[in-house]
Amino acid sequence: MKKSLYLKVAIVVIIVAFGASGMMLLSSGNKESNKKELEPEVRTVKVENVHFSEVNLLVSGNGVIESQRSLSVVAEVSGKVDYSKNGLKTGTFVSKDEVVIEIDKREAENSLFSMRSDFINNVASILPDLKVEDAEVYEKWHTYFTSLDINNTVPELPEISTSQEKIKISSKNIYTKFYSVKNQEILVSKHTVKAPFSGYIKSEGIFADGYINRGQQLFELEDVNHLEIAVPLLVQDYNLVDFNGSSSVSIYSEDNENVKLSGRLVRRDTKLERNSQSLNVYVQFTNNHLLSTFYPGNYVHVDITGRKLEEVAEIPRHVIGNDNEIYTNEDGKLGREIVDILAFQGQNAIVAKTFPENTQLVTTILQKPLVGMNIQTTEDLAKSKMQDKVEKEMEEGSLAVAK
């Protein structure tokens, strides 16, 4: 009976002992588990080293091409049309100084010949008196007289040297006759219209044998070689342009960015446009090959080299926070720096040197970043994985040799 009691007590003790051991093991496991859960989180981030150097800013804008020279030509005389190039049809190209239209000038020329004849007679009438009174003055006017030709433009009058000579010239109405002839020569020249520069004509058409009136519009002439663009810039971009230097300008077609022409800044606005809050800068360029993508009216993209900044860095725009802060890697801990933004260039920002060279900039966008939190770079993670792989391969090799 006693043996049976002792046996039961022993069994109970053994069960209790095993239960206690199990509880201790479970407690130890939970503690280890809690320890693992309490281990600090390490976030993996991408970084890039920041380098400070000299940067040439680039200011971009858009604008519509216009001709530097566009001229509306009107008739200054009336008469029958003797000649018009291609009937003055729209799209006709004319070269500089080429005759575009001629108006019948026979009547005006006849009046001019008559006036020249009168003027020559007046000059001849003073020669006998001058020959007697002053041989030197006579020689001067005689030379002038021999240069006169009814078919040629009247040359300028000789310089008057004495008051006596001036009285003699005035008494014969030579001044009056001279300027009447010059006015008539101008009137005759107005019957022939020449192109003041090379360009294309825009007109409803004027044909030979038609009649035109004084003041009638003949055509519009537009220069498509020498062009200009008004580029509106916001104030912050306007201030980046170096107007005192030799800024280079590139003009790109909206249809094909591989096609570009070079231009130059020629002037700028100083009054802010009220609605757009912008200022215009004006770019001139030439289209010598008459590329259709650079005709007047085309919308183009313009890049202007701006001011040169020293000791600055170019960093991705998206890494800058609302308070102009960036995050950095400081020996595996997350750091924070405030940057001084000088300009934006596309998707990048230009910042001043307010933090050390070769600072590791965190380019990964972090959710709820905390300064001092543990981080590792993608490069460090890759190296760690490679090292683990090498160690595993060496361990497996050792086990194989042991067997």
C-alpha positions as CSV (number, residue, x, y, z in Angstrom):
1,M,0.0,0.0,0.0
2,K,2.8,2.4,1.0
3,K,4.7,1.5,-2.2
4,S,1.7,2.4,-4.3
5,L,1.4,5.7,-2.5
6,Y,5.1,6.5,-3.0
7,L,4.8,5.6,-6.6
8,K,1.9,8.0,-7.1
9,V,3.7,10.8,-5.3
10,A,6.8,10.2,-7.5
11,I,4.7,10.4,-10.6
12,V,3.2,13.7,-9.5
13,V,6.6,15.1,-8.7
14,I,7.9,14.1,-12.1
15,I,4.9,15.6,-13.8
16,V,5.3,18.9,-11.9
17,A,9.0,19.0,-12.7
18,F,8.4,18.5,-16.4
19,G,5.7,21.2,-16.3
20,A,8.0,23.6,-14.6
21,S,10.7,22.9,-17.1
22,G,8.3,23.4,-20.0
23,M,7.1,26.7,-18.6
24,M,10.7,27.9,-18.2
25,L,11.5,26.9,-21.8
26,L,8.4,28.7,-23.1
27,S,9.2,31.8,-21.0
28,S,12.8,31.8,-22.4
29,G,11.5,31.5,-26.0
30,N,9.1,34.4,-25.5
31,K,11.8,36.5,-24.1
32,E,14.0,35.7,-27.1
33,S,11.1,36.5,-29.4
34,N,10.5,39.8,-27.7
35,K,14.1,40.6,-28.0
36,K,14.0,40.1,-31.7
37,E,10.9,42.2,-32.1
38,L,12.5,45.0,-30.1
39,E,15.5,45.1,-32.4
40,P,15.6,48.5,-34.2
41,E,14.5,48.7,-37.8
42,V,17.1,49.4,-40.5
43,R,15.8,51.0,-43.6
44,T,17.5,50.5,-47.0
45,V,18.0,53.7,-49.0
46,K,19.6,54.9,-52.2
47,V,22.3,57.6,-51.8
48,E,24.5,59.7,-54.1
49,N,27.5,61.8,-53.2
50,V,27.1,65.5,-53.6
51,H,29.9,67.4,-55.4
52,F,30.2,71.2,-55.6
53,S,31.5,72.8,-58.8
54,E,30.9,75.6,-61.3
55,V,27.5,75.5,-63.1
56,N,26.3,77.4,-66.1
57,L,22.6,78.0,-65.7
58,L,20.2,77.3,-68.5
59,V,17.0,79.3,-68.9
60,S,14.2,77.8,-71.0
61,G,11.2,79.4,-72.6
62,N,8.9,79.4,-75.6
63,G,7.8,82.0,-78.1
64,V,6.3,82.7,-81.6
65,I,8.6,83.6,-84.4
66,E,8.1,87.0,-86.0
67,S,9.9,88.8,-88.8
68,Q,12.4,91.4,-87.8
69,R,11.3,93.5,-90.8
70,S,7.8,93.6,-92.1
71,L,6.9,96.5,-94.4
72,S,3.6,97.8,-95.9
73,V,4.3,99.6,-99.2
74,V,1.9,102.2,-100.7
75,A,2.0,104.1,-103.9
76,E,3.3,107.7,-103.7
77,V,2.2,108.6,-107.2
78,S,-0.7,107.8,-109.5
79,G,-0.5,106.3,-113.0
80,K,-0.7,103.2,-115.2
81,V,1.3,100.1,-114.2
82,D,4.0,99.4,-116.7
83,Y,5.5,96.4,-114.9
84,S,4.8,94.3,-111.8
85,K,6.8,91.2,-110.8
86,N,4.7,88.1,-111.1
87,G,1.6,90.3,-110.9
88,L,2.5,91.0,-107.2
89,K,0.9,87.7,-106.2
90,T,1.3,86.5,-102.6
91,G,4.3,84.3,-102.1
92,T,6.5,86.0,-104.7
93,F,10.1,86.3,-103.6
94,V,12.0,89.5,-104.3
95,S,15.7,90.3,-103.7
96,K,17.0,93.5,-102.2
97,D,17.0,96.5,-104.6
98,E,15.0,94.4,-107.2
99,V,12.3,96.4,-109.2
100,V,9.0,95.2,-107.9
101,I,6.6,97.6,-109.8
102,E,7.0,100.4,-112.3
103,I,4.4,103.1,-112.9
104,D,4.3,105.2,-116.1
105,K,6.7,108.1,-115.6
106,R,6.8,109.7,-119.0
107,E,5.0,112.8,-118.0
108,A,7.0,113.3,-114.9
109,E,10.3,112.7,-116.8
110,N,9.3,115.3,-119.4
111,S,8.7,117.9,-116.7
112,L,12.1,117.0,-115.2
113,F,13.9,117.5,-118.5
114,S,12.2,120.9,-118.9
115,M,13.3,121.9,-115.4
116,R,16.8,120.7,-115.9
117,S,17.0,122.8,-119.1
118,D,15.8,125.9,-117.3
119,F,18.4,125.3,-114.6
120,I,21.2,124.9,-117.1
121,N,20.2,128.1,-118.8
122,N,20.2,130.0,-115.5
123,V,23.7,128.7,-114.7
124,A,24.9,129.7,-118.1
125,S,23.6,133.2,-117.7
126,I,25.9,134.0,-114.8
127,L,29.1,132.9,-116.5
128,P,29.8,136.1,-118.6
129,D,29.6,138.4,-115.5
130,L,31.7,136.0,-113.4
131,K,34.4,135.8,-116.1
132,V,34.8,139.6,-115.9
133,E,34.5,140.0,-112.1
134,D,36.4,137.0,-110.6
135,A,38.4,134.5,-112.7
136,E,38.6,132.0,-109.8
137,V,34.8,132.0,-109.2
138,Y,34.2,131.8,-112.9
139,E,36.4,128.7,-113.2
140,K,34.5,127.0,-110.4
141,W,31.1,127.7,-112.0
142,H,32.3,126.9,-115.5
143,T,33.4,123.5,-114.3
144,Y,30.0,122.9,-112.7
145,F,28.2,124.0,-115.9
146,T,30.1,121.6,-118.0
147,S,29.2,118.7,-115.6
148,L,25.4,119.4,-116.2
149,D,23.5,117.0,-118.4
150,I,19.8,117.0,-119.1
151,N,19.8,113.2,-118.9
152,N,21.6,112.9,-115.6
153,T,20.9,113.8,-112.0
154,V,21.9,117.4,-111.2
155,P,25.0,117.5,-108.9
156,E,25.1,119.5,-105.7
157,L,25.8,123.3,-106.1
158,P,29.4,124.5,-105.7
159,E,30.3,126.0,-102.3
160,I,29.7,129.7,-102.1
161,S,32.8,131.5,-100.9
162,T,31.9,135.2,-101.0
163,S,28.8,137.3,-100.3
164,Q,29.1,138.9,-103.8
165,E,29.0,135.4,-105.4
166,K,25.9,134.6,-103.2
167,I,24.1,137.7,-104.5
168,K,24.9,136.9,-108.1
169,I,23.6,133.3,-107.7
170,S,20.4,134.4,-105.9
171,S,19.6,137.1,-108.4
172,K,19.4,134.5,-111.2
173,N,17.1,132.2,-109.1
174,I,19.6,129.4,-109.3
175,Y,18.7,128.2,-105.8
176,T,15.0,128.0,-106.7
177,K,15.6,126.2,-109.9
178,F,18.1,123.8,-108.3
179,Y,15.6,122.6,-105.6
180,S,12.7,122.4,-108.1
181,V,14.8,120.1,-110.2
182,K,15.8,118.0,-107.1
183,N,12.1,117.7,-106.1
184,Q,11.1,116.6,-109.5
185,E,13.9,114.0,-109.6
186,I,12.5,112.5,-106.3
187,L,9.0,112.5,-107.8
188,V,10.3,110.6,-110.9
189,S,12.1,108.0,-108.7
190,K,8.8,107.3,-106.9
191,H,7.4,105.8,-110.1
192,T,9.8,102.8,-109.6
193,V,9.4,100.8,-106.5
194,K,12.3,98.6,-105.4
195,A,12.5,96.1,-102.6
196,P,14.3,97.6,-99.6
197,F,15.3,94.1,-98.4
198,S,14.9,90.5,-99.6
199,G,11.6,88.8,-98.7
200,Y,8.2,87.5,-99.7
201,I,5.3,89.5,-101.0
202,K,1.8,89.4,-99.6
203,S,-0.7,91.1,-101.9
204,E,-4.0,90.8,-103.6
205,G,-2.2,91.2,-107.0
206,I,-1.5,94.2,-109.3
207,F,-1.1,93.5,-113.0
208,A,0.5,95.5,-115.8
209,D,-1.7,98.0,-117.6
210,G,-3.8,98.5,-114.5
211,Y,-4.2,101.9,-112.8
212,I,-3.2,102.7,-109.3
213,N,-3.9,105.8,-107.2
214,R,-1.6,107.7,-104.8
215,G,-1.9,106.2,-101.3
216,Q,-3.1,102.8,-102.6
217,Q,-1.5,99.8,-100.8
218,L,0.7,97.9,-103.2
219,F,1.9,95.0,-101.1
220,E,3.4,93.8,-97.8
221,L,7.0,92.6,-97.7
222,E,8.1,90.3,-95.0
223,D,11.7,89.3,-94.3
224,V,11.8,85.5,-93.5
225,N,15.6,85.4,-93.1
226,H,16.1,87.8,-90.3
227,L,13.7,86.7,-87.5
228,E,12.9,87.5,-83.9
229,I,11.2,85.8,-80.9
230,A,9.7,87.5,-77.8
231,V,10.3,85.0,-75.0
232,P,8.2,85.6,-71.8
233,L,10.1,84.7,-68.6
234,L,9.0,84.6,-65.0
235,V,10.9,87.0,-62.8
236,Q,12.9,84.3,-61.1
237,D,14.1,83.0,-64.5
238,Y,14.6,86.5,-65.9
239,N,17.0,87.2,-63.1
240,L,19.1,84.2,-64.0
241,V,19.9,85.6,-67.5
242,D,23.3,87.3,-67.9
243,F,22.5,90.3,-69.9
244,N,26.0,91.8,-69.6
245,G,27.7,88.7,-70.9
246,S,27.7,86.8,-74.2
247,S,24.7,84.5,-73.6
248,S,24.3,81.9,-76.3
249,V,20.8,81.1,-77.5
250,S,19.5,77.8,-79.1
251,I,16.2,77.7,-80.9
252,Y,14.5,74.3,-81.3
253,S,11.6,73.3,-83.5
254,E,8.5,72.0,-81.6
255,D,8.2,69.3,-84.2
256,N,11.8,68.1,-84.3
257,E,14.2,68.8,-81.4
258,N,17.1,67.7,-83.5
259,V,16.8,70.7,-85.7
260,K,18.1,73.9,-84.1
261,L,19.4,77.4,-84.9
262,S,21.5,79.7,-82.9
263,G,20.5,83.2,-81.9
264,R,21.5,86.1,-79.7
265,L,19.8,88.3,-77.0
266,V,19.2,91.8,-78.3
267,R,17.0,93.5,-75.8
268,R,14.6,93.0,-72.8
269,D,11.5,94.4,-71.3
270,T,11.7,96.3,-68.0
271,K,8.0,96.5,-67.3
272,L,6.2,93.5,-65.8
273,E,3.3,92.2,-67.8
274,R,0.4,92.4,-65.3
275,N,-1.6,89.3,-66.2
276,S,1.2,86.8,-66.7
277,Q,3.6,88.4,-64.3
278,S,6.4,87.9,-66.8
279,L,9.0,89.9,-68.7
280,N,10.0,89.5,-72.3
281,V,13.5,88.9,-73.6
282,Y,14.0,89.3,-77.3
283,V,16.1,86.9,-79.4
284,Q,17.2,87.5,-83.0
285,F,18.4,84.8,-85.4
286,T,18.7,84.1,-89.1
287,N,17.1,81.4,-91.2
288,N,19.5,81.4,-94.1
289,H,18.3,78.0,-95.4
290,L,14.7,79.0,-95.2
291,L,13.7,76.0,-93.1
292,S,9.9,75.9,-93.0
293,T,9.9,75.0,-89.2
294,F,11.4,78.4,-88.5
295,Y,9.1,80.6,-90.7
296,P,7.2,83.5,-89.0
297,G,4.3,82.2,-87.0
298,N,6.0,79.0,-85.8
299,Y,6.0,78.2,-82.1
300,V,9.5,77.3,-80.9
301,H,11.4,76.3,-77.8
302,V,14.3,78.5,-76.7
303,D,17.3,77.7,-74.4
304,I,19.4,80.6,-73.1
305,T,22.7,80.2,-71.2
306,G,22.3,82.1,-67.9
307,R,24.7,83.3,-65.2
308,K,27.6,81.2,-64.1
309,L,27.5,80.0,-60.4
310,E,30.5,78.8,-58.5
311,E,30.7,76.3,-55.6
312,V,27.2,74.9,-56.1
313,A,25.7,71.5,-56.4
314,E,23.0,70.0,-58.6
315,I,20.6,67.7,-56.7
316,P,17.3,66.0,-57.6
317,R,14.4,68.3,-57.0
318,H,12.2,65.7,-55.4
319,V,14.5,65.1,-52.4
320,I,14.0,68.6,-51.0
321,G,11.2,68.9,-48.4
322,N,8.8,71.7,-47.8
323,D,11.2,73.4,-45.4
324,N,14.1,73.2,-47.8
325,E,15.5,70.2,-45.9
326,I,17.3,67.1,-47.3
327,Y,18.2,63.8,-45.6
328,T,21.7,62.4,-45.5
329,N,23.5,59.3,-44.5
330,E,25.8,59.9,-41.5
331,D,27.6,56.6,-40.6
332,G,24.4,54.5,-40.9
333,K,22.2,57.1,-39.2
334,L,19.7,59.4,-40.9
335,G,20.9,63.1,-40.9
336,R,19.2,66.3,-41.9
337,E,20.5,69.4,-43.6
338,I,18.8,72.7,-44.6
339,V,19.8,73.8,-48.2
340,D,19.9,77.2,-49.8
341,I,18.2,76.9,-53.2
342,L,19.6,79.3,-55.8
343,A,17.7,78.1,-58.9
344,F,15.8,75.2,-60.5
345,Q,17.0,73.5,-63.7
346,G,14.3,71.1,-64.9
347,Q,14.1,68.2,-62.4
348,N,17.1,69.4,-60.5
349,A,17.8,72.2,-58.0
350,I,21.0,74.2,-57.7
351,V,22.0,74.6,-54.1
352,A,24.8,76.6,-52.4
353,K,27.6,75.0,-50.4
354,T,26.1,75.0,-47.0
355,F,27.1,71.4,-46.2
356,P,30.3,69.4,-46.7
357,E,31.7,68.0,-50.0
358,N,30.9,64.3,-50.7
359,T,27.9,64.3,-48.3
360,Q,25.8,61.2,-49.0
361,L,22.4,62.5,-50.1
362,V,19.5,60.1,-49.5
363,T,17.5,60.0,-52.7
364,T,14.9,57.5,-51.5
365,I,11.6,59.1,-50.3
366,L,11.1,57.9,-46.7
367,Q,7.8,57.6,-44.9
368,K,8.0,59.3,-41.5
369,P,11.7,59.9,-41.5
370,L,13.3,60.3,-38.0
371,V,16.7,61.9,-37.6
372,G,19.0,59.4,-36.1
373,M,17.2,56.3,-37.3
374,N,19.2,53.4,-38.6
375,I,19.7,53.2,-42.4
376,Q,21.8,51.2,-44.8
377,T,22.6,52.0,-48.4
378,T,21.6,49.6,-51.2
379,E,25.4,49.2,-51.9
380,D,26.0,48.1,-48.3
381,L,23.1,45.7,-48.5
382,A,24.5,44.2,-51.7
383,K,27.9,43.8,-50.1
384,S,26.4,42.2,-47.0
385,K,24.5,39.7,-49.1
386,M,27.6,38.9,-51.1
387,Q,29.7,38.3,-47.9
388,D,27.0,36.0,-46.5
389,K,27.0,34.0,-49.7
390,V,30.8,33.7,-49.7
391,E,30.8,32.6,-46.0
392,K,28.0,30.0,-46.7
393,E,29.9,28.6,-49.7
394,M,33.1,28.3,-47.6
395,E,31.2,26.6,-44.7
396,E,29.7,24.1,-47.2
397,G,33.1,23.5,-48.7
398,S,34.5,22.8,-45.2
399,L,31.7,20.3,-44.4
400,A,32.3,18.5,-47.7
401,V,36.1,18.1,-46.9
402,A,35.3,16.8,-43.4
403,K,33.0,14.1,-44.7
